[in-house]
């Protein structure tokens, strides 16, 4: 299953896909001749004897700087042996869910501005582990309280482990996230990730002079979304809204409602405001952050909603990001 397709200078392709163990495999594929189809005359000696344009006009192969989307399809289809099997196999990725908390000083934080600092970041893994990154210290007693609270809250889903990593500053925390944590991830999911968590991380990094592209193994990010290339990033709320058919009546797409409907467990309740909890009860604040990320991970494990779109992408030899596009899917199927 294809994660990202990157066009390199010279026409070669760098393609990432998922292995059988859910990790990312990244390889460069040599394109011997970079060509596309073009309309030609009836008497052109190079015209194809096998294909014509949709309206019946003759076509031929012509040199091109890069492969277009249909030529990429053709290239993948013509691969042989292990190369083709690697890109077309239906292997699902390991999933890591992420959730951030920020200061709340002057109204709800605006991701496009990212003025308030990110206070902590929780990342949960499918093997029932949660890592919380922060820059405010917890003493031994508070750490025990968070650890036990996390395990107790999620006990119906197995034994969950939690680790709290304290950094010297927000900059150190985000630098570690971008340079050491995200590059090792296969597929990062989150709830409302596209509209809050991810743009907030990106714009906060810009304020602090951290390159979000460093989260990619090739140090590049997508132009519009600023997702790191060859690291999957998916907003699970959007996936749930579009693909899920298990929850019949969707009164709300809020994480608390969905987790209660799917898992029978809602978000951790608290008194007062989030900022008050951060200032006065930081251990409870860390636990709240950890629970949110774990719930998203558990929703995925229970529903596996994203697998439907990934299966369609694999069937069409498309990147997982193209699976939500009816046009891309239709074009790929028509090409086949």
C-alpha positions in Angstrom: 0.0 0.0 0.0 1.4 3.3 -1.1 2.0 6.2 1.4 3.7 8.9 -0.7 4.9 9.3 -4.3 7.7 11.9 -4.7 9.0 13.0 -8.1 12.7 13.5 -8.1 14.9 15.5 -10.5 15.7 13.3 -13.5 12.3 11.7 -13.5 12.9 9.0 -10.9 10.3 8.3 -8.2 10.8 8.0 -4.5 7.8 5.9 -3.2 7.0 5.0 0.4 4.8 2.1 1.3 3.8 0.0 4.3 5.5 -3.3 5.2 3.8 -6.4 6.5 4.8 -5.3 10.1 3.2 -1.8 9.6 6.5 0.1 9.2 7.3 2.4 6.3 9.5 1.2 3.5 11.1 4.0 1.4 12.8 3.4 -1.9 13.8 5.2 -5.1 12.6 3.6 -8.3 14.5 4.3 -11.5 12.5 5.5 -14.5 14.5 4.5 -17.6 12.4 6.7 -19.9 10.3 9.6 -18.7 7.4 9.7 -21.2 3.8 10.6 -21.5 1.1 10.1 -24.1 0.4 12.8 -26.7 -2.0 13.2 -29.6 -0.3 12.6 -33.0 -1.2 12.3 -36.6 -2.7 9.3 -38.4 0.5 8.9 -40.4 3.0 9.4 -37.6 5.4 6.4 -37.6 5.6 6.5 -33.8 1.9 6.3 -33.2 0.7 3.4 -31.0 -0.8 0.4 -32.7 -2.5 -0.6 -29.4 -4.0 2.5 -27.9 -6.0 5.6 -29.1 -7.2 8.6 -27.3 -10.7 8.6 -25.7 -12.1 10.2 -28.8 -10.4 7.8 -31.2 -7.5 10.0 -32.2 -4.0 8.3 -32.5 -1.4 8.8 -29.7 2.3 8.3 -29.2 4.8 8.4 -26.4 6.8 11.6 -26.1 9.6 12.7 -23.7 8.5 14.4 -20.5 10.3 16.0 -17.6 8.1 14.2 -15.0 5.6 11.4 -15.2 2.0 12.5 -15.0 -0.5 10.7 -12.8 -1.5 8.2 -15.5 2.1 7.5 -16.4 2.8 6.8 -12.7 -0.1 4.3 -12.7 1.4 2.7 -15.8 4.9 2.6 -14.2 3.6 0.9 -11.1 1.5 -1.6 -13.1 4.5 -2.5 -15.2 6.8 -3.2 -12.2 7.9 -6.8 -11.8 8.2 -9.2 -8.9 9.0 -7.9 -5.5 8.9 -4.3 -6.5 5.3 -4.5 -7.6 4.3 -6.7 -4.7 5.7 -4.2 -2.3 3.6 -1.3 -3.6 0.4 -3.2 -4.2 0.2 -5.4 -1.1 -2.6 -4.6 1.4 -0.5 -3.9 4.4 -1.9 -1.7 7.1 0.3 0.7 9.0 1.1 0.9 12.7 -0.9 3.7 14.2 0.2 6.4 16.6 -2.4 8.9 17.9 -1.4 12.4 18.9 -3.1 15.1 21.0 -1.8 18.5 22.1 -2.8 20.9 24.9 -2.1 24.6 24.8 -2.3 27.6 27.1 -5.7 29.3 27.1 -5.0 32.9 27.9 -7.1 35.2 25.6 -9.9 33.1 24.4 -9.7 29.7 22.5 -6.3 29.4 20.8 -6.2 30.1 17.1 -4.1 27.5 15.2 -3.2 29.9 12.3 -1.6 32.3 14.9 -0.4 29.8 17.5 0.4 32.6 20.0 -0.1 30.5 23.1 2.5 27.9 24.0 2.0 24.1 23.6 2.0 22.8 27.1 2.1 19.1 26.5 1.8 16.5 23.8 0.5 12.9 24.3 1.2 10.1 21.8 -0.5 6.7 22.2 0.6 3.5 20.5 -1.4 0.4 19.6 0.6 -1.8 22.0 -1.1 0.1 24.9 1.6 2.7 25.6 1.2 6.5 26.0 4.1 8.9 26.0 3.4 12.4 27.3 5.9 15.2 26.5 5.9 18.3 28.6 8.1 21.0 30.1 6.7 21.3 33.6 8.0 19.0 36.2 6.1 16.3 38.1 7.4 14.9 41.4 7.4 11.2 42.1 4.0 11.2 43.9 2.4 13.1 41.0 3.9 10.7 38.4 2.5 7.7 40.3 -0.9 9.4 40.4 -0.9 10.0 36.6 0.4 6.4 35.9 -2.2 4.7 38.1 -5.0 7.0 36.9 -4.2 6.3 33.3 -4.1 2.5 33.9 -7.3 2.6 36.0 -9.3 4.7 33.5 -8.4 2.4 30.6 -8.4 -1.0 32.5 -11.3 -2.4 30.4 -9.0 -2.2 27.4 -6.0 -4.0 28.9 -3.0 -2.9 30.9 -1.8 0.5 29.6 1.6 1.9 30.4 2.5 5.6 30.6 5.7 7.6 30.4 6.1 11.3 31.1 9.1 13.0 29.5 10.0 16.4 30.9 12.0 18.9 28.8 13.7 22.1 29.7 11.4 24.3 27.5 8.7 24.2 24.9 11.3 24.5 22.2 13.2 21.4 23.4 9.9 19.5 23.5 8.8 20.4 20.0 12.3 19.9 18.6 12.3 16.3 20.1 8.8 15.7 18.6 9.8 16.8 15.1 13.3 15.4 15.0 13.1 12.2 17.0 9.5 11.0 17.4 7.6 11.8 14.2 10.2 10.5 11.8 9.8 7.0 13.4 6.0 7.0 13.0 4.1 5.2 10.3 0.7 6.8 10.6 -0.1 9.6 13.0 -3.8 10.1 13.7 -5.7 12.6 15.8 -9.2 14.0 16.4 -9.7 17.2 14.5 -6.1 17.0 13.6 -6.3 18.9 10.3 -8.1 22.0 11.8 -6.4 22.3 15.2 -3.5 20.0 16.4 -1.4 19.8 13.2 -1.6 23.5 12.1 -1.0 24.5 15.7 2.2 22.4 15.8 3.3 23.6 12.4 2.8 27.3 13.2 4.2 27.0 16.7 7.3 25.4 15.2 7.6 28.3 12.8 7.5 30.8 15.7 10.3 28.8 17.5 12.5 28.4 14.4 11.9 24.6 14.1 11.5 23.2 10.6 8.5 20.9 10.4 10.0 19.3 7.3 12.6 17.7 9.6 9.8 15.3 10.7 10.2 13.6 7.3 12.9 11.0 6.7 13.8 13.0 3.6 13.4 16.4 5.3 10.6 17.5 3.0 6.9 18.4 3.7 3.8 18.6 1.5 3.1 22.1 0.1 -0.4 22.6 1.3 -0.9 20.5 4.4 2.8 20.6 5.5 2.6 17.0 6.4 6.1 15.4 6.4 6.6 13.4 3.3 6.7 9.6 3.8 5.1 9.9 7.3 1.4 9.3 7.3 -0.8 11.9 8.9 -4.6 11.4 9.0 -7.5 13.3 10.8 -9.5 10.5 12.2 -12.5 12.7 12.9 -12.8 13.2 9.1 -12.4 9.5 8.4 -15.1 8.7 11.0 -17.5 11.3 9.6 -17.2 10.0 6.1 -16.6 6.3 6.3 -18.0 5.0 9.6 -21.3 3.1 9.5 -21.4 1.6 13.0 -22.7 4.5 14.9 -26.2 4.9 13.5 -27.1 8.3 15.0 -24.3 10.8 15.1 -25.6 13.5 17.4 -22.1 14.9 17.6 -18.6 14.3 16.2 -16.9 15.5 19.4 -14.4 13.1 20.8 -16.3 12.7 24.1 -19.5 11.7 22.4 -17.9 9.3 19.8 -15.7 7.6 22.4 -18.7 7.0 24.6 -20.8 5.7 21.7 -18.0 3.4 20.4 -16.1 2.4 23.6 -18.5 3.1 26.4 -15.9 5.5 27.9 -15.9 9.3 27.5 -13.2 12.0 28.0 -11.9 12.6 31.5 -14.1 15.1 33.3 -12.7 18.0 35.3 -13.9 21.0 37.3 -13.1 24.6 36.3 -11.2 25.5 33.1 -8.3 23.7 31.4 -6.0 26.6 32.2 -6.9 26.4 35.9 -6.2 22.6 35.8 -2.8 23.3 34.2 -1.9 26.0 36.8 -3.2 24.1 39.9 -3.4 20.4 39.1 -0.8 19.7 36.5 -0.9 15.9 37.2 -4.6 15.8 36.3 -3.9 17.9 33.2 -1.3 15.4 32.0 -3.7 12.6 32.6 -6.4 14.4 30.7 -4.1 14.8 27.7 -3.0 11.1 27.9 -6.6 9.9 28.0 -7.6 11.9 24.9 -4.8 10.4 22.8 -5.5 6.9 24.1 -9.2 7.2 23.3 -8.5 8.1 19.6 -6.1 5.1 19.4 -8.8 2.8 20.9 -11.5 4.1 18.6 -9.3 3.2 15.6 -8.6 -0.3 17.1 -12.4 -0.9 17.6 -13.7 0.5 14.3 -10.7 0.4 12.0 -12.6 2.8 9.9 -9.6 4.1 8.0 -8.9 0.6 6.7 -11.8 1.0 4.2 -10.3 4.0 2.5 -6.8 2.4 2.6 -8.2 -0.8 0.9 -9.6 1.4 -1.9 -6.3 3.2 -2.3 -4.4 -0.1 -2.5 -6.9 -1.5 -5.1 -6.3 1.6 -7.2 -2.5 1.8 -6.7 -2.9 5.3 -5.2 -1.4 7.1 -2.3 -3.5 6.8 0.9 -4.1 10.6 0.6 -5.9 10.1 -2.7 -8.5 7.7 -1.2 -10.8 10.5 -0.2 -10.9 12.0 -3.7 -13.8 10.6 -5.9 -12.1 12.0 -8.9 -8.8 10.3 -8.2 -10.4 7.0 -7.5 -12.6 7.2 -10.6 -9.7 8.1 -12.9 -7.6 5.3 -11.5 -10.3 2.7 -12.0 -11.0 4.0 -15.5 -7.3 3.8 -16.2 -7.3 0.1 -15.1 
